Amino acid sequence: MSKKKGNSADLAPSRHEKKGFGQIVLGFCLLLYTLFCGLPILLVFISAFTDEKTITKNGFSFFPEKWSMAGFNAVLKYGKQLATSYGITIFVTVFGTFLGLLVMAMFAYSISRKEFRLSKFLSVYLLIPMLFNGGQLSGYIVFTSYYHLKDSLWLLILPLCVSTMNVIILRTYIVNSIPAELMEAAKIDGAGEYRTFFQITLPLLKPSMAAVGFMMATAYWNDWQNALLYITTDSKKPLQLLLVNIQKSIEFLLNNSNVPAAARAAMGGNIPQYSATMATVVVVIAPIMVVYPFFQKYFVKGLTVGSVKG
């Protein structure tokens, strides 16, 4: 018996050593993969500060021969409109995300309650948009002809406000991670549905809401198609649409020899096509890269809910 115990004791350290070595190898592989995925982003940032002639001559490089701010100068010439579009995009992103989270959280709470009579009906109703979609044409007709929201900021908010998949994520979190006993105890203490939702369910729903909110904010931030369809006033154009228009203006100036010299001079003489393109990408992705680390913990926790039980 003592011999067997000695053998098991001798095997124990080796297992821990193997486990530790495996974790080190896995961590090293993940680090290499992360660096590999980050190389394209790094190349975009470097190219945005690269001289246009250097890009034309040598292509995109991590170690350019000459640095230049011409790309950012071309974008920043739209300074006032750029600031306005930034404000519109920030407002739409923040307001749309908070409104969507509130609506979807209340929806998810409703269909998660078994005693709610319409929970089954609403659950089926929720899946209809995933199976049958009217498309952009029908949405355009409804929003402009019936709701009369043409050229309104509401058309940058409402189309992305509610998502079936996001509601399912929130409902799954409520069912799997929030004990039903808490809601029953609140009901026994005399709390109504609204009080139970806002004081008990909503605070415990924060990790999942952070994950869904980040995905919603990214969708709002990157959206330009709705603005292209519905927005005609320059003061209401979001950042993405403005940057698309800047790119089209640069391409027009480069591809048309009949462009007046004054227009070319306004862009700084030599029009930077590639570096300006990369500069617009940096202007778009930089805020998301700054915000994401603060929500990473909640983002991962909210998406992995229900994956492991027990």
C-alpha positions in Angstrom: 0.0 0.0 0.0 2.8 2.4 0.9 4.5 1.6 -2.4 1.3 2.5 -4.3 1.0 5.7 -2.4 4.5 6.6 -3.2 4.0 6.0 -6.9 0.9 8.1 -6.9 2.8 10.9 -5.1 5.6 10.7 -7.6 3.1 11.0 -10.5 1.4 14.0 -9.1 4.2 16.6 -9.8 4.7 15.3 -13.3 1.0 15.9 -14.1 1.2 19.4 -12.8 4.4 20.0 -14.8 2.7 18.7 -18.0 -0.3 20.9 -17.3 1.9 23.9 -16.7 3.9 23.3 -19.8 0.8 22.9 -21.9 -0.6 26.2 -20.6 2.7 27.9 -21.5 2.6 26.5 -25.0 -1.0 27.4 -25.4 -0.4 30.9 -24.2 2.6 31.3 -26.5 0.5 30.2 -29.5 -2.3 32.5 -28.6 0.2 35.4 -28.3 1.5 34.7 -31.7 -2.0 34.5 -33.2 -2.9 37.8 -31.5 0.2 39.5 -33.0 -0.6 38.0 -36.4 -4.1 39.3 -36.3 -2.9 42.7 -35.2 -0.4 43.1 -38.1 -3.1 44.4 -40.6 -4.2 47.0 -38.1 -0.7 48.1 -37.5 -0.1 48.3 -41.3 -3.1 50.6 -41.6 -1.8 53.0 -38.9 1.6 53.1 -40.5 0.3 53.6 -44.0 -1.9 56.5 -42.8 1.4 58.3 -41.9 3.3 57.2 -45.1 4.1 59.6 -47.9 1.9 59.0 -51.0 4.8 58.8 -53.4 6.5 56.2 -51.2 3.3 54.0 -51.3 3.1 54.4 -55.1 6.7 53.4 -55.5 7.3 50.7 -52.9 3.8 49.7 -51.9 2.6 49.4 -48.3 5.3 48.7 -45.9 5.9 48.5 -42.1 9.1 50.5 -42.6 8.4 53.3 -45.1 11.1 55.4 -46.5 9.3 58.7 -45.9 6.6 59.8 -43.4 3.9 62.3 -44.2 0.7 63.7 -42.7 -0.8 64.4 -46.2 -3.5 61.7 -45.7 -4.8 63.2 -42.5 -4.5 66.7 -43.9 -6.8 65.7 -46.8 -9.3 64.4 -44.3 -9.0 67.2 -41.8 -9.8 69.8 -44.5 -13.4 68.9 -43.8 -12.8 70.0 -40.2 -16.2 71.6 -39.4 -18.2 68.9 -41.2 -16.0 66.2 -39.7 -16.7 67.5 -36.2 -20.4 67.7 -36.9 -20.5 64.2 -38.3 -18.6 62.9 -35.3 -21.2 64.5 -33.0 -24.0 62.9 -34.9 -22.4 59.5 -34.9 -21.7 59.7 -31.2 -25.2 60.8 -30.4 -26.8 58.1 -32.6 -24.5 55.4 -31.1 -25.0 56.3 -27.5 -28.7 57.0 -27.6 -29.5 54.1 -30.0 -27.5 51.7 -27.8 -29.2 52.7 -24.6 -32.7 52.7 -26.1 -32.1 49.3 -27.8 -30.7 47.8 -24.6 -33.7 49.0 -22.6 -36.3 47.7 -25.1 -34.6 44.4 -25.6 -34.0 43.8 -21.9 -37.7 44.4 -21.2 -38.6 42.1 -24.1 -36.2 39.4 -22.9 -37.5 39.7 -19.3 -41.1 39.3 -20.5 -40.5 36.1 -22.5 -38.4 34.6 -19.8 -41.3 34.6 -17.3 -43.2 31.4 -17.6 -46.3 32.8 -15.8 -46.6 35.6 -18.5 -49.5 34.6 -20.8 -48.0 36.0 -24.0 -44.5 34.6 -23.5 -44.8 31.8 -26.0 -46.5 34.0 -28.5 -43.9 36.7 -28.2 -41.1 34.1 -28.5 -42.5 32.9 -31.8 -43.1 36.4 -32.9 -39.5 37.2 -32.1 -38.3 34.6 -34.6 -40.3 35.8 -37.5 -37.8 38.5 -38.6 -35.1 35.9 -38.7 -37.1 33.7 -41.1 -38.9 36.3 -43.2 -37.5 39.8 -44.0 -39.2 42.4 -46.2 -36.0 43.9 -47.3 -34.8 47.4 -47.7 -37.4 48.5 -50.2 -40.3 47.7 -48.0 -38.6 49.3 -45.1 -37.9 52.4 -47.1 -41.5 52.7 -48.2 -42.8 52.3 -44.6 -40.4 54.7 -43.0 -40.7 57.5 -45.6 -44.3 57.2 -46.8 -46.2 56.0 -43.7 -44.0 57.2 -40.8 -42.8 60.4 -42.7 -39.3 60.1 -41.2 -37.4 61.0 -44.3 -34.1 62.9 -43.4 -34.6 62.3 -39.7 -32.1 61.0 -37.2 -34.6 58.4 -36.1 -33.9 56.5 -39.3 -30.3 56.1 -38.1 -31.6 54.7 -34.8 -34.7 52.6 -35.3 -33.5 50.1 -38.0 -30.7 48.8 -35.7 -32.5 49.3 -32.4 -33.8 45.7 -31.9 -32.2 42.5 -32.9 -33.6 39.0 -32.5 -30.2 37.5 -31.7 -29.5 40.1 -29.0 -32.8 39.4 -27.4 -32.0 35.7 -27.3 -28.7 36.4 -25.7 -30.3 38.5 -23.0 -33.1 36.0 -22.4 -30.5 33.2 -22.1 -28.6 35.1 -19.5 -31.8 35.8 -17.5 -32.8 32.1 -17.5 -29.4 30.6 -16.8 -27.7 33.1 -14.6 -30.4 34.9 -12.6 -32.1 32.6 -10.0 -35.9 32.5 -10.3 -36.1 32.5 -6.5 -35.0 36.1 -6.4 -37.9 37.2 -8.5 -40.3 35.0 -6.5 -39.0 36.5 -3.3 -39.5 40.0 -4.7 -43.1 39.1 -5.7 -43.8 37.8 -2.2 -42.5 41.0 -0.7 -45.0 42.9 -2.8 -42.8 44.1 -5.7 -44.5 44.6 -9.0 -43.0 43.5 -12.4 -41.5 46.9 -13.1 -39.8 47.1 -9.7 -38.6 43.5 -10.0 -37.2 44.3 -13.5 -35.5 47.6 -12.7 -34.2 46.8 -9.1 -33.3 43.1 -9.4 -33.1 41.8 -13.0 -31.5 44.8 -14.6 -28.5 45.2 -12.2 -27.8 41.4 -12.6 -28.1 41.7 -16.3 -25.1 44.1 -16.7 -22.5 41.6 -18.1 -24.8 40.4 -20.9 -26.0 44.0 -21.6 -22.4 45.1 -21.8 -21.7 42.4 -24.5 -24.8 43.2 -26.4 -24.3 46.9 -26.0 -20.8 46.7 -27.5 -22.0 44.9 -30.5 -24.9 47.4 -30.9 -22.5 50.4 -30.6 -20.2 48.9 -33.2 -23.1 48.4 -35.6 -24.3 52.0 -35.1 -20.8 53.3 -35.4 -20.1 51.5 -38.7 -23.5 52.1 -40.3 -23.6 54.3 -43.3 -26.1 52.5 -45.6 -29.2 53.8 -43.7 -27.7 57.4 -43.9 -27.2 56.9 -47.6 -30.8 55.9 -48.0 -32.6 58.4 -45.8 -30.3 61.4 -44.9 -30.0 64.3 -47.4 -29.0 67.2 -45.1 -25.2 67.6 -44.7 -25.6 68.6 -41.0 -27.2 65.2 -40.3 -24.8 63.0 -42.1 -22.9 60.6 -39.8 -19.1 60.1 -39.8 -19.2 56.9 -42.0 -21.1 58.6 -44.8 -18.9 61.7 -44.7 -15.8 59.6 -45.0 -17.3 57.7 -48.0 -18.1 61.0 -49.6 -14.5 62.2 -49.0 -13.2 59.0 -50.7 -15.4 59.6 -53.7 -14.3 63.2 -53.9 -10.6 62.2 -53.9 -11.3 59.5 -56.6 -13.2 62.1 -58.7 -10.3 64.5 -58.5 -7.8 61.9 -59.4 -9.7 60.3 -62.3 -10.8 63.5 -64.0 -8.3 65.7 -65.9 -10.8 68.5 -66.3 -10.9 69.3 -62.6 -10.0 73.0 -62.0 -6.6 73.8 -60.5 -8.3 75.5 -57.6 -10.0 72.3 -56.6 -6.7 70.5 -56.6 -5.0 73.3 -54.7 -7.7 73.0 -52.1 -6.6 69.4 -51.5 -3.0 70.4 -51.2 -1.8 70.0 -54.7 -0.8 66.3 -54.7 -3.9 64.4 -53.8 -3.1 61.4 -51.5 -5.3 58.6 -52.5 -3.9 55.6 -50.5 -2.7 57.4 -47.4 -6.0 59.3 -47.2 -7.9 56.0 -47.4 -5.9 54.6 -44.5 -6.4 57.9 -42.6 -10.2 57.5 -42.9 -9.9 54.0 -41.6 -7.9 55.2 -38.6 -10.5 57.9 -37.9 -13.2 55.2 -37.8 -11.6 52.4 -35.9 -9.6 54.4 -33.3 -12.5 55.2 -31.0 -13.7 51.5 -31.0 -10.1 50.4 -30.2 -10.0 52.8 -27.3 -13.4 51.7 -25.8 -13.2 48.0 -26.3 -10.6 47.2 -23.5 -13.0 48.7 -20.9 -15.8 46.3 -22.0 -13.7 43.2 -22.8 -14.4 41.4 -19.5 -18.2 41.9 -19.7 -18.1 41.2 -23.5 -16.6 37.7 -22.9 -18.7 36.9 -19.9 -21.9 37.9 -21.6 -21.3 35.8 -24.7 -20.1 32.7 -22.8 -23.1 32.5 -20.5 -24.8 29.1 -20.6 -21.8 27.4 -22.3 -20.8 25.6 -19.1 -23.4 24.4 -16.6 -22.9 22.8 -13.3 
